[in-house]
Amino acid sequence: METHLNIARPLSNLPSALPAHDAAPMDLILIEGFTGQTVIGIYQNELHRPQPLVIDLQAGQPRSRACDTDRIADTIDYGAVCDRLRRLMVEHKLQLLEAFAEAIADILIVEFGAVWVRVKVVKPKKVADVGAMGVQIERVAPPPEERAGRGAAVLRMIGSGMVPGGR
């Protein structure tokens, strides 16, 4: 069962979280037009067979070491991100695109080390006269000291039988 921690924060909660124009440069990893099939929705006709979703995302890091080293280990590996998105499409139990986009944001921040993300998830051609319907969210990672404290709390919850984000 797929769970996520809701570690990412909406930008409105952290107005100073993104670097200022004179601060460290931000490198963005882009994935555009990732298409997969999954069961998601709130209506009966959506809950019994997979439907297409299209995902666009941007994941930011302060100036990536890969610019200097030319090594994939020093940046976000977008091939690994695509593999993780495929796994999420199979494992999730979410109904709303908002929650699905939030799960992607959490994955990018927690598993891939992004400090800022923008995630767009759409259902293409959901209705005849509309090209796509969906959501777009932006999130920032909490400060490193807050992430470390949250990890210990999550481990304690799991040890006690509670699972964060579980249904």
VMD Tcl script that draws the C-alpha trace (Angstrom):
set ca {
  {0.00 0.00 0.00}
  {1.42 3.36 -1.03}
  {1.58 6.03 1.66}
  {3.05 9.46 1.60}
  {4.12 11.74 4.39}
  {2.84 15.14 3.23}
  {6.25 16.57 3.98}
  {6.08 19.13 1.17}
  {4.65 22.52 1.97}
  {2.53 24.84 -0.15}
  {4.44 27.94 -1.23}
  {1.94 30.20 0.53}
  {3.09 28.76 3.87}
  {6.76 29.51 3.16}
  {7.02 32.74 1.21}
  {10.77 33.03 1.81}
  {11.60 29.38 1.13}
  {12.66 29.84 -2.47}
  {16.02 31.45 -3.13}
  {15.99 35.13 -3.94}
  {17.27 36.21 -7.35}
  {20.68 37.03 -5.84}
  {20.87 33.74 -3.91}
  {22.30 30.42 -5.09}
  {21.23 29.38 -8.60}
  {18.45 26.80 -8.93}
  {18.72 23.91 -11.39}
  {15.44 22.43 -12.62}
  {14.96 18.88 -13.80}
  {12.03 18.67 -16.25}
  {9.76 15.81 -17.19}
  {7.03 16.80 -19.62}
  {4.27 14.67 -21.04}
  {4.83 11.57 -18.89}
  {1.79 9.43 -19.71}
  {0.53 6.44 -17.82}
  {-2.64 4.57 -16.97}
  {-4.09 4.33 -13.47}
  {-7.36 3.95 -11.62}
  {-8.22 7.31 -10.07}
  {-11.38 9.31 -9.57}
  {-14.52 9.71 -7.53}
  {-17.17 8.57 -9.99}
  {-18.21 4.94 -10.44}
  {-17.16 4.88 -14.09}
  {-13.60 5.88 -13.06}
  {-13.09 3.27 -10.35}
  {-13.12 0.06 -12.39}
  {-10.61 0.55 -15.19}
  {-7.43 2.54 -15.70}
  {-7.57 5.89 -17.44}
  {-4.74 7.99 -18.85}
  {-2.97 10.67 -16.83}
  {-0.38 13.08 -18.18}
  {2.21 14.44 -15.75}
  {4.53 17.41 -16.17}
  {6.96 18.19 -13.41}
  {9.83 20.42 -12.47}
  {12.11 19.55 -9.58}
  {14.59 22.14 -8.37}
  {17.89 21.81 -6.56}
  {20.43 24.47 -5.68}
  {23.10 24.46 -8.36}
  {23.64 20.78 -9.08}
  {27.12 19.32 -8.60}
  {26.50 17.44 -11.86}
  {27.23 20.67 -13.74}
  {30.83 20.26 -12.61}
  {31.22 16.50 -12.26}
  {29.12 15.27 -15.20}
  {27.91 12.40 -12.97}
  {24.27 11.32 -12.70}
  {24.75 10.61 -8.99}
  {25.16 14.35 -8.44}
  {21.70 15.32 -9.68}
  {18.13 14.04 -9.85}
  {18.04 11.08 -12.24}
  {14.94 11.70 -14.32}
  {14.99 8.09 -15.54}
  {14.69 6.96 -11.91}
  {11.92 9.52 -11.38}
  {10.00 8.06 -14.36}
  {10.43 4.55 -12.93}
  {9.08 5.81 -9.59}
  {6.10 7.47 -11.29}
  {5.29 4.17 -13.03}
  {5.36 2.41 -9.66}
  {3.13 5.08 -8.10}
  {0.60 4.63 -10.91}
  {0.29 0.95 -9.98}
  {0.44 1.17 -6.18}
  {-1.52 4.26 -5.14}
  {-5.04 4.14 -3.69}
  {-5.83 7.84 -4.12}
  {-9.02 9.26 -5.60}
  {-8.26 12.93 -6.27}
  {-5.68 14.37 -8.64}
  {-4.77 16.84 -5.90}
  {-3.73 14.02 -3.57}
  {-1.93 12.25 -6.42}
  {0.03 15.42 -7.27}
  {0.87 15.84 -3.57}
  {2.21 12.26 -3.48}
  {4.45 13.05 -6.46}
  {5.70 16.22 -4.75}
  {6.52 14.24 -1.60}
  {8.39 11.61 -3.64}
  {10.46 14.26 -5.41}
  {11.36 15.98 -2.14}
  {11.84 12.97 0.14}
  {13.24 10.36 -2.25}
  {15.06 12.54 -4.78}
  {16.16 15.53 -2.69}
  {14.37 18.31 -4.57}
  {13.99 21.56 -2.64}
  {11.21 22.93 -4.87}
  {8.73 21.16 -7.14}
  {5.93 22.00 -9.53}
  {3.67 19.09 -10.46}
  {0.90 19.16 -13.05}
  {-1.41 16.14 -13.42}
  {-4.20 16.07 -16.01}
  {-6.78 13.70 -17.37}
  {-6.65 14.29 -21.14}
  {-9.88 14.41 -23.11}
  {-11.93 13.70 -19.98}
  {-14.86 15.47 -21.59}
  {-15.40 15.94 -25.32}
  {-14.98 19.71 -25.55}
  {-11.99 20.08 -23.18}
  {-8.39 19.14 -23.99}
  {-7.48 18.23 -20.41}
  {-8.67 18.69 -16.84}
  {-6.39 18.57 -13.84}
  {-4.34 20.28 -11.17}
  {-0.98 21.95 -10.73}
  {0.75 22.37 -7.38}
  {4.02 23.88 -6.17}
  {5.77 22.76 -3.00}
  {9.01 23.47 -1.16}
  {10.96 21.16 1.10}
  {11.04 21.98 4.80}
  {14.41 23.01 6.23}
  {16.85 20.08 6.69}
  {16.62 20.17 10.48}
  {12.82 19.84 10.31}
  {13.05 16.92 7.86}
  {15.40 15.04 10.19}
  {13.08 15.50 13.17}
  {10.05 14.39 11.18}
  {11.80 11.20 10.06}
  {12.36 10.14 13.66}
  {8.72 10.87 14.49}
  {7.56 8.82 11.50}
  {9.74 5.88 12.56}
  {8.27 6.05 16.06}
  {4.74 6.06 14.59}
  {5.49 3.07 12.37}
  {7.02 1.23 15.34}
  {3.84 1.81 17.31}
  {1.69 0.41 14.48}
  {0.50 3.75 13.12}
  {1.24 4.50 9.47}
  {1.30 8.14 8.35}
  {-0.89 8.85 5.35}
  {-2.54 5.42 5.58}
  {-6.23 4.92 4.93}
}
mol new
graphics top color blue
foreach p $ca { graphics top sphere $p radius 0.5 }
foreach p [lrange $ca 0 end-1] q [lrange $ca 1 end] { graphics top cylinder $p $q radius 0.2 }
display resetview
